């Protein structure tokens, strides 16, 4: 598997300026609608099961929508209880709370060809996938991306 870091703003490194030249206010533990839509678009081309994906949402978020709060709960590192949801890849852009603010930062398709992972205190997401999948993400001009390895130090606020 190869890895890519996808930023939610200007946090690929401590002193990073987005490609547009604009500094963006990052909401930790969240993913913007625009980033989620583009990420889902690219990743949908690298799975045979875009209609069946899984999403993990932290149970501690305030305002979780009622219909989501009854979902099964799993524990993911680092010992976080998460609601386990299922839907098509486009559900990645849906908000999970009221008022609408947060999206799932943990998603993967049923065929497990890639995964998106992050934590509630982090400012960007990590994607693991085939070299072709990661290459497509790195070349997607609508995303701020960086190729990383498992041994790279995390440049954000939460390691």
N, C-alpha and C positions, 0 to 999 in steps of 0.2 A: 504494500500500500504506500502511496505517496500522500503528503500532507500539504495543505494550504491554509493560511490564515486569511480570513475575510474580515475586514474592519467594518465597524458600524459608524465610522466617522474618521477621526484624525488620529487614531491610536495605534498604528502599526509600530511605532516607536514613540518614545517620550516626546520628541520634537518633530513630529511629522506634520507636513502640510498636504492636504488632499490634492489630487491631480488638478482639481479645479482652481486651486490656490486659496480656497476658502477654508477657514478653520470651522469645524463643526462641533457643536455641543453634543457629547455622547451621553446617552442614557445607559448606565451600567445595568447589566442583566436584562437588556431588551434588545430588540433588533428592529430597525425601521421597516415599515411596510415596503418601501422601494427596494431595499436590500433583500428582504425575504422573497419578494416576487422574482427578482433576477436570479437569485440563488436557486430557487425552485425551478425556474425555467431551464437553467444550465443543467442542474442535477437530473431533471426529468429525462434528459437524453442519455443518461448513463445508468438506467435501471430498466428491467423488464417488468417492474411492478409499480409504475407511477400511481396507479389507482389504489394501491395498498401500502401506506406508509404509517410509521408509528412516531408519536410525538410524546416527549416527556416534559411535564410542566411542574415546577416546584409547588408543593402543597402550601407553602408559607406565604405565597403572594396574597395580598389583601384584594378583595373584590373579585375573586374567581367566579366566573359565570356559574350559576346554579347547575346547569346541565352538565358541566364538566366536573363538578365537585363529587359526583357519584362514581367517577371512573375508578378502576383498580389502581392501587398504589404500589409502586416498586421503590427500591432503594438503589440509587446510583451514586458512584463516588462524587464528591467526598462525603458519604453518609447523608445524602439528601433524599427525603421522601418526595417522590414525584408521582403525579397522576399520569397514567399511561393511556394515551388517546390514539385513535386510529382514524385515518382518512386518506384522501388522495393528496398528492404532492402539493396542490394549491392551498391546502389547509394550513400550510406553513405560514402563510401571510395573514391568517386570521388572528385576531386578538383573543386572549384568554380571560380578560378581566373587564370589569365595568368600573369606572369609565375606561374606554378602550385605550390601552397603553402597551401592554406586554404581549409578546409572542413566544412560542416555544423555541428554545435554543438547542434542543436535543431532538434530532429527527433522523430516521433511517428508513429505507424501503424494505419490504418483506424479503426481497432477494439479497439483502445485506451487501449490495455492491458499493455503497459509500455510507458515511455517517457524518452528521453535523453535530458538534459537541461544544458546549460551553458551560459556564457556571454563572450563578446569579450575580456575582461581583465582578465579572469580566466585561471587557469592552469590545471584544471581537470574538468571532467564532472560528473554530478549527474544523476543517473538512478533511476526512481521510477517504481516499478512493484510488482507483486505478491511475496509472500515469496519464492516460488519455483524459480522464475526468479532471484531474488537477490541472493539466495543461489547458483545458477549455476554460477553467475558472481563472487561471492566470492571464489568459488572453482576452477575457471578457472586459471590455472597456467601461461597462456600467458598474463594475465593482472595483474596490480598492483591495488588492490581494498581494500576498507575499508567500513565496515558497518557503516552507520550514521543514525541519527534520525533528524526530523525537528527542534529539539531544540539544536542540536549540533552547536557550533560556527564554522564558516568556517575558516579552517586553512590557506587558500591561501591569495593572495594579494587583492582580491576583494570580499567583503562580500555582 
